């Protein structure tokens, strides 16, 4: 008779416990996929923005002063400026707000804090913890660097909420995949051992254990299963599990798509499905990187300099995202020539933009212009080439 029949109480209990374990594993797997997608997206944005130079301008000209050093080299004794900016951006996305405070000439990102919201007077931040260390000092909004997400919403919570409807789909896909991936056999035998149900149950358990050891034997080992003459083992046709795996992969792709949409990134930039790298990267710069860089630049400017310094002394701070894209000087040699010959940039400016060290000489910081770009007003012929 076939090796399955009416389920007793223990069979039902084992099946129920197996289902619970599968669901727990599925929920944990779902959380890992969601967290991995969000971490990948946020990490990408944070690494790109923190890798840019933070330009400091005074009198409308770039300078390298104490502010530049703090924003670009060393933020505090324990962190480089790049690490600090990365932490600030990560907190901004995960917590909906990023708080960075100045103390003793250094900058620190707060792990946790309390805020008293005062719309007219300015918020007050207290209970600030920095790397687990609690400080007693409070900061008013105009004395701290604060990044708020639009509408003061938390994009991480919005993303987690969006996945609530995917829980059942992920659970069903994983359960189907696990169920259809296993080998299934029917063992036909004679009569079950006579006696009570305990003997019958023990017979099933012993048989299943023997078969499992038999099937799990590796290719370099010998396996023997003793069978009686009235036993026949038949392999059932395995259900195609390709569809289940495909469904699971599709849902995983949807997870990345939702995260990418929430963070204004192209989906293919996260899952690597597109070959149009430059086009996708330019889209990411336009929709995600540049807006964040502009927000950070505005916050750094307004908290570093006062109104008169910004309006009348040409003081500002901005993140130069043009450094993000890798430039091969051989590929842009003709463009470099145009930038210099038109007077748009000096040699040092072009070298800095292409990742080369500045020369620092007077001639390398002089703007040149060929006669090709002259005008009729100064007596030159724009149609006649220069010497």
Secondary structure, 3 states (H helix, E strand, C coil): CCCCCCCCHHHHHHHHHHHHHHHHHHHHHHHHHHHHHHHHHHHHHHHHHHCCEEEEEECCEEECCHHHHHHHCEEECCEEHHHHHHHHHHHHHHHCEEEEEEECCEEEECCEEEEECCCCCCCEEEEEEECCEECCCCEEHHHEEEEECHHHCCHHHHHHHHHHHHHHHHHHHHHHHHHHHCCCEEEECCCCCCCCHHHHHHHHHHHHHHHHHHHHCCCCCCCCCCCCCCCEEEECCCCCCHHHHHHHHHHHHHHHHHHHHHCCCCHHHHHCCCCCHHHHHHHHHHHHHHHHHHHHHHHHHHHHCCHHHHHHCCCEEEEEHHHCCCCCCCCCHHHHHHHHHCCCCCHHHHHHHCCCCCCCCCHHHCCCCCHHHCCHHHCCCCCCCCC
